[in-house]
Every structure is written in structure tokens, then in C-alpha cells.
Amino acid sequence: MGFNISGFVINRNLENRTDELSKILGLDLDFESEIDFETASENGKDEGVIDVYYGKNGTLVFAEAELCVSAYSYPDTDLFTFALFETSMTFFFAYSNDGVITRS
């Protein structure tokens, strides 16, 4: 069985700003519980579940694959979207800067 992982990297720490993260991702987010990094980065995600890591200079979001197979953009934000599906050898990457998709 191959490794499948997908998500977003945002160039700002959005801890305690769930409403802003919700706007960027276009999702209605609710905090459920804290988990460790190993659990957050497990192979694949269940539908409707995202895991968020807040770093010093950014936010890392692990999400279900269906959310990560198109490019996202948001004003005043650098956003990197990724999806790696080793089982089917399918890969998707997109980068946007200040609301403009520059690479996909």
C-alpha cells in the first residue's frame, strides 16, 4: 500500500484565527481536539476532517484529497496546495501569491 497525503501550507500563523482559516479554505471549521504531528500526517484523511499545525511562520493543514486537487488562492496570502497519491502515482502541486495562482 502506498503513501497518500494532501493539504495546504499557508505563509501565516493562523492560530486562534479559525475564522480566517475558514475563509481561506472555504470551509466551516470547528475545533475538535489536539493531536500530535504523527497522527496529523497519517496516510489519508477521512471526509470532513482536517488536521492543522501552527508553526512559528506558517500554518500546515492536512486534508482529504478531494479538497486538494485544485489550486487555492487568497488575498495577501502565499498558499501552497499539495496532493501526493503514491498508490496511483498521481501528484498535484499549486502555488498562489497574493490571490493569484502562479504555478499549478
JOUR-V54738 format. One record per residue. N is the residue number from 1. SS is DSSP state (@ for helix, = for strand, . for the rest). PSI is psi as a letter, one per 40 degrees, with the letter a starting at -180 (999 if undefined). OMEGA is omega in degrees with one decimal (* if undefined). Layout:
BEGIN
n=N ss=SS psi=PSI omega=OMEGA
n=N ss=SS psi=PSI omega=OMEGA
END
This chain:
BEGIN
n=1 ss=. psi=h omega=-177.3
n=2 ss=. psi=i omega=-178.1
n=3 ss=. psi=h omega=177.4
n=4 ss== psi=h omega=-179.1
n=5 ss== psi=i omega=-179.6
n=6 ss== psi=i omega=179.5
n=7 ss== psi=a omega=-175.0
n=8 ss== psi=i omega=170.8
n=9 ss== psi=h omega=-177.3
n=10 ss== psi=h omega=-172.0
n=11 ss=. psi=e omega=178.7
n=12 ss=. psi=i omega=173.5
n=13 ss=. psi=h omega=-177.2
n=14 ss=. psi=f omega=177.1
n=15 ss=. psi=h omega=-177.6
n=16 ss=. psi=e omega=175.3
n=17 ss=. psi=f omega=-177.8
n=18 ss=@ psi=d omega=179.5
n=19 ss=@ psi=d omega=177.9
n=20 ss=@ psi=d omega=176.2
n=21 ss=@ psi=d omega=177.3
n=22 ss=@ psi=d omega=178.9
n=23 ss=@ psi=d omega=-178.2
n=24 ss=@ psi=d omega=-176.4
n=25 ss=@ psi=e omega=-178.6
n=26 ss=. psi=f omega=-177.9
n=27 ss=. psi=i omega=173.3
n=28 ss=. psi=h omega=-172.6
n=29 ss=. psi=i omega=172.9
n=30 ss=. psi=h omega=177.0
n=31 ss=. psi=h omega=179.8
n=32 ss=. psi=d omega=-179.9
n=33 ss=. psi=i omega=175.2
n=34 ss=. psi=i omega=176.5
n=35 ss=. psi=i omega=178.5
n=36 ss=. psi=i omega=-176.1
n=37 ss=@ psi=d omega=-179.0
n=38 ss=@ psi=d omega=177.9
n=39 ss=@ psi=d omega=-178.8
n=40 ss=@ psi=d omega=-175.8
n=41 ss=. psi=e omega=178.2
n=42 ss=. psi=i omega=-179.0
n=43 ss=. psi=h omega=176.7
n=44 ss=. psi=i omega=179.7
n=45 ss=. psi=i omega=174.2
n=46 ss=. psi=i omega=179.0
n=47 ss=. psi=h omega=177.3
n=48 ss=. psi=e omega=-179.2
n=49 ss=. psi=h omega=170.9
n=50 ss=. psi=i omega=177.4
n=51 ss== psi=h omega=-173.8
n=52 ss== psi=h omega=174.0
n=53 ss== psi=h omega=179.0
n=54 ss== psi=h omega=176.9
n=55 ss=. psi=i omega=-178.8
n=56 ss=. psi=d omega=-175.0
n=57 ss=. psi=e omega=-177.5
n=58 ss=. psi=a omega=-179.6
n=59 ss== psi=h omega=178.5
n=60 ss== psi=h omega=-177.9
n=61 ss== psi=h omega=171.4
n=62 ss== psi=h omega=-174.5
n=63 ss=. psi=i omega=178.1
n=64 ss=. psi=i omega=-173.0
n=65 ss=@ psi=d omega=-176.5
n=66 ss=@ psi=d omega=178.5
n=67 ss=@ psi=e omega=-168.9
n=68 ss=@ psi=f omega=179.9
n=69 ss=. psi=f omega=170.7
n=70 ss=. psi=i omega=-176.0
n=71 ss=. psi=h omega=176.4
n=72 ss=. psi=i omega=174.9
n=73 ss=. psi=i omega=-179.9
n=74 ss=. psi=h omega=-178.5
n=75 ss=. psi=i omega=177.7
n=76 ss=. psi=f omega=-177.0
n=77 ss=. psi=h omega=167.4
n=78 ss== psi=h omega=-175.2
n=79 ss== psi=h omega=178.3
n=80 ss== psi=h omega=178.6
n=81 ss== psi=h omega=-178.8
n=82 ss== psi=i omega=173.6
n=83 ss== psi=h omega=179.3
n=84 ss== psi=h omega=-179.7
n=85 ss== psi=g omega=-175.9
n=86 ss=. psi=d omega=-178.3
n=87 ss=. psi=d omega=179.2
n=88 ss=. psi=e omega=-177.7
n=89 ss=. psi=f omega=178.0
n=90 ss== psi=h omega=-176.5
n=91 ss== psi=h omega=177.2
n=92 ss== psi=h omega=175.8
n=93 ss== psi=i omega=175.5
n=94 ss== psi=i omega=179.1
n=95 ss== psi=h omega=175.1
n=96 ss== psi=i omega=-179.8
n=97 ss== psi=h omega=177.8
n=98 ss=. psi=f omega=175.4
n=99 ss=. psi=e omega=-179.5
n=100 ss== psi=h omega=178.0
n=101 ss== psi=h omega=-177.0
n=102 ss== psi=d omega=178.1
n=103 ss== psi=h omega=176.0
n=104 ss=. psi=999 omega=*
END
